[in-house]
Amino acid sequence: MTDHEIKINFKEYASINDLDKPANDLCLEAVKAMANSHSPYSKFRVGAALLLQSGTILHGSNQENAAYPSGLCAERVALFNWGANYPDDPIVAMAVTAHTEEFEILQPVASCGSCLQVLAEYEKKQDKPIEIILFCAKGPVWVMKGVETFLPFLFFEKRLIS
């Protein structure tokens, strides 16, 4: 038997005001994106913003549906927008935030496994990691370099690609 240990590294900032201007601006775009959240069931609004290499910003917000599995997370809304419309303009960074009136969010909310898998696919497609910035209004900011920070054993089978 061999015992293995996995460690992750990420940076933590007290607030988005401690970030450099491009990262701070991207966080503010994620807040704007959250305004278009359709979340009447959970009342948990999520916004995502992607910064592309060209400087283009793409927004995504969670979109719920009475048939719950038919909804989609903010991250995938933004990522699929990129894949459909800007696939040749690499993603540099993604900022994600959440808010609810139901309770106070005191730490960043991590992306779900499905969103992380889509992010992994697009990182592989562009052959470049994406900086991920997670934040909330009254808590710290977490900055990670690439999806492997979240998923050290990501699913990616090279033989599936012809």
DRENDO-1510 file (C-alpha; in Angstrom, 1 decimal, always signed):
<recs>
REC; n; res; u; v; w
REC; 1; MET; +0.0; +0.0; +0.0 .
REC; 2; THR; +1.2; +3.5; -0.8 .
REC; 3; ASP; -0.2; +6.5; +1.0 .
REC; 4; HIS; -0.6; +9.7; -1.1 .
REC; 5; GLU; -1.4; +13.2; -0.1 .
REC; 6; ILE; -2.8; +16.0; -2.3 .
REC; 7; LYS; -2.3; +19.6; -1.4 .
REC; 8; ILE; -3.9; +22.6; -3.1 .
REC; 9; ASN; -2.7; +26.1; -3.3 .
REC; 10; PHE; -4.8; +29.2; -3.6 .
REC; 11; LYS; -4.5; +32.9; -2.6 .
REC; 12; GLU; -6.9; +34.5; -0.2 .
REC; 13; TYR; -7.6; +38.3; -0.1 .
REC; 14; ALA; -9.7; +40.1; +2.4 .
REC; 15; SER; -11.9; +41.7; -0.3 .
REC; 16; ILE; -12.1; +42.4; -4.0 .
REC; 17; ASN; -10.6; +45.8; -3.2 .
REC; 18; ASP; -7.3; +44.0; -2.5 .
REC; 19; LEU; -7.1; +42.6; -6.1 .
REC; 20; ASP; -5.4; +44.2; -9.0 .
REC; 21; LYS; -7.7; +46.4; -11.2 .
REC; 22; PRO; -8.4; +43.7; -13.9 .
REC; 23; ALA; -9.4; +41.1; -11.3 .
REC; 24; ASN; -11.5; +43.7; -9.3 .
REC; 25; ASP; -13.2; +44.8; -12.5 .
REC; 26; LEU; -14.0; +41.2; -13.4 .
REC; 27; CYS; -15.6; +40.6; -10.0 .
REC; 28; LEU; -17.8; +43.7; -10.5 .
REC; 29; GLU; -18.9; +42.2; -13.8 .
REC; 30; ALA; -19.9; +39.0; -12.0 .
REC; 31; VAL; -22.0; +41.1; -9.7 .
REC; 32; LYS; -23.7; +42.7; -12.7 .
REC; 33; ALA; -24.2; +39.2; -14.2 .
REC; 34; MET; -26.0; +38.1; -11.0 .
REC; 35; ALA; -28.7; +40.7; -11.7 .
REC; 36; ASN; -30.0; +38.5; -14.5 .
REC; 37; SER; -30.3; +35.4; -12.3 .
REC; 38; HIS; -33.6; +33.6; -12.6 .
REC; 39; SER; -33.8; +31.9; -9.2 .
REC; 40; PRO; -37.4; +32.0; -8.0 .
REC; 41; TYR; -37.1; +28.6; -6.3 .
REC; 42; SER; -33.8; +28.7; -4.4 .
REC; 43; LYS; -33.6; +32.5; -4.1 .
REC; 44; PHE; -29.8; +31.9; -4.4 .
REC; 45; ARG; -28.5; +34.2; -7.2 .
REC; 46; VAL; -25.2; +33.4; -8.8 .
REC; 47; GLY; -23.2; +35.5; -11.3 .
REC; 48; ALA; -20.2; +34.6; -13.4 .
REC; 49; ALA; -18.0; +36.7; -15.6 .
REC; 50; LEU; -15.4; +35.5; -18.1 .
REC; 51; LEU; -12.4; +37.7; -19.2 .
REC; 52; LEU; -11.3; +36.7; -22.6 .
REC; 53; GLN; -7.8; +37.3; -24.0 .
REC; 54; SER; -9.2; +40.0; -26.3 .
REC; 55; GLY; -10.6; +41.9; -23.3 .
REC; 56; THR; -14.2; +40.8; -24.0 .
REC; 57; ILE; -16.3; +40.1; -20.9 .
REC; 58; LEU; -19.0; +37.4; -21.0 .
REC; 59; HIS; -21.7; +37.1; -18.4 .
REC; 60; GLY; -23.6; +34.2; -17.0 .
REC; 61; SER; -26.2; +33.8; -14.3 .
REC; 62; ASN; -28.0; +30.8; -12.9 .
REC; 63; GLN; -31.2; +30.0; -14.6 .
REC; 64; GLU; -33.7; +27.8; -12.6 .
REC; 65; ASN; -36.7; +26.0; -13.8 .
REC; 66; ALA; -39.7; +24.4; -12.1 .
REC; 67; ALA; -38.4; +21.1; -13.5 .
REC; 68; TYR; -35.2; +21.4; -11.4 .
REC; 69; PRO; -32.8; +19.4; -13.6 .
REC; 70; SER; -33.6; +21.8; -16.5 .
REC; 71; GLY; -31.9; +24.7; -14.9 .
REC; 72; LEU; -28.3; +25.7; -15.4 .
REC; 73; CYS; -25.5; +27.2; -13.3 .
REC; 74; ALA; -24.1; +30.6; -13.9 .
REC; 75; GLU; -20.6; +29.2; -14.7 .
REC; 76; ARG; -21.9; +26.9; -17.4 .
REC; 77; VAL; -24.2; +29.6; -18.9 .
REC; 78; ALA; -21.0; +31.8; -19.3 .
REC; 79; LEU; -18.8; +28.9; -20.5 .
REC; 80; PHE; -21.3; +27.6; -23.1 .
REC; 81; ASN; -21.7; +31.2; -24.4 .
REC; 82; TRP; -17.9; +31.3; -24.8 .
REC; 83; GLY; -17.8; +27.8; -26.5 .
REC; 84; ALA; -20.6; +28.8; -28.9 .
REC; 85; ASN; -19.5; +32.3; -29.8 .
REC; 86; TYR; -15.8; +32.9; -28.9 .
REC; 87; PRO; -14.0; +29.6; -29.0 .
REC; 88; ASP; -10.9; +31.1; -30.6 .
REC; 89; ASP; -10.5; +33.8; -27.9 .
REC; 90; PRO; -9.0; +32.1; -24.9 .
REC; 91; ILE; -10.5; +32.5; -21.4 .
REC; 92; VAL; -8.0; +34.2; -19.1 .
REC; 93; ALA; -10.1; +34.4; -15.9 .
REC; 94; MET; -13.5; +33.6; -14.4 .
REC; 95; ALA; -15.1; +35.4; -11.4 .
REC; 96; VAL; -18.0; +33.9; -9.6 .
REC; 97; THR; -20.2; +35.3; -6.8 .
REC; 98; ALA; -23.4; +34.5; -5.1 .
REC; 99; HIS; -26.1; +36.3; -3.0 .
REC; 100; THR; -29.3; +35.4; -1.2 .
REC; 101; GLU; -31.7; +37.3; +1.0 .
REC; 102; GLU; -32.3; +34.1; +2.9 .
REC; 103; PHE; -29.0; +34.1; +4.9 .
REC; 104; GLU; -25.6; +35.8; +4.9 .
REC; 105; ILE; -22.9; +34.2; +2.7 .
REC; 106; LEU; -19.7; +34.6; +4.6 .
REC; 107; GLN; -17.3; +32.7; +2.3 .
REC; 108; PRO; -17.0; +32.2; -1.4 .
REC; 109; VAL; -19.2; +29.5; -3.0 .
REC; 110; ALA; -17.3; +26.9; -5.0 .
REC; 111; SER; -18.6; +25.8; -8.4 .
REC; 112; CYS; -20.4; +22.5; -8.6 .
REC; 113; GLY; -18.8; +19.4; -10.1 .
REC; 114; SER; -20.6; +19.7; -13.4 .
REC; 115; CYS; -19.3; +23.2; -13.9 .
REC; 116; LEU; -15.8; +22.2; -12.9 .
REC; 117; GLN; -15.9; +19.4; -15.5 .
REC; 118; VAL; -17.0; +21.8; -18.2 .
REC; 119; LEU; -14.3; +24.2; -17.1 .
REC; 120; ALA; -11.7; +21.4; -17.3 .
REC; 121; GLU; -12.9; +20.6; -20.9 .
REC; 122; TYR; -12.4; +24.2; -22.0 .
REC; 123; GLU; -9.0; +24.5; -20.3 .
REC; 124; LYS; -7.9; +21.4; -22.2 .
REC; 125; LYS; -9.4; +22.8; -25.4 .
REC; 126; GLN; -7.4; +26.1; -25.1 .
REC; 127; ASP; -4.4; +24.3; -23.6 .
REC; 128; LYS; -4.2; +26.9; -20.9 .
REC; 129; PRO; -5.4; +27.1; -17.3 .
REC; 130; ILE; -8.0; +29.7; -16.3 .
REC; 131; GLU; -7.7; +31.8; -13.2 .
REC; 132; ILE; -10.8; +31.3; -11.0 .
REC; 133; ILE; -11.8; +34.0; -8.6 .
REC; 134; LEU; -14.5; +33.1; -6.0 .
REC; 135; PHE; -15.9; +35.9; -3.8 .
REC; 136; CYS; -18.8; +37.1; -1.7 .
REC; 137; ALA; -19.9; +40.5; -0.5 .
REC; 138; LYS; -18.8; +40.1; +3.1 .
REC; 139; GLY; -16.1; +37.5; +3.0 .
REC; 140; PRO; -12.7; +36.7; +1.6 .
REC; 141; VAL; -11.8; +36.3; -2.1 .
REC; 142; TRP; -10.2; +33.0; -3.2 .
REC; 143; VAL; -8.0; +33.0; -6.3 .
REC; 144; MET; -7.1; +29.7; -7.9 .
REC; 145; LYS; -5.0; +28.9; -11.0 .
REC; 146; GLY; -6.8; +26.3; -13.0 .
REC; 147; VAL; -9.5; +23.8; -12.4 .
REC; 148; GLU; -7.0; +21.1; -11.1 .
REC; 149; THR; -7.0; +23.1; -7.9 .
REC; 150; PHE; -10.6; +21.8; -7.4 .
REC; 151; LEU; -10.4; +18.5; -9.2 .
REC; 152; PRO; -6.9; +16.9; -9.0 .
REC; 153; PHE; -8.3; +13.7; -10.7 .
REC; 154; LEU; -10.3; +15.3; -13.4 .
REC; 155; PHE; -12.0; +13.1; -16.0 .
REC; 156; PHE; -10.4; +13.6; -19.3 .
REC; 157; GLU; -9.9; +10.7; -21.8 .
REC; 158; LYS; -7.7; +11.6; -24.7 .
REC; 159; ARG; -8.8; +8.5; -26.7 .
REC; 160; LEU; -12.4; +10.0; -26.9 .
REC; 161; ILE; -11.0; +12.8; -29.1 .
REC; 162; SER; -10.3; +11.8; -32.6 .
</recs>
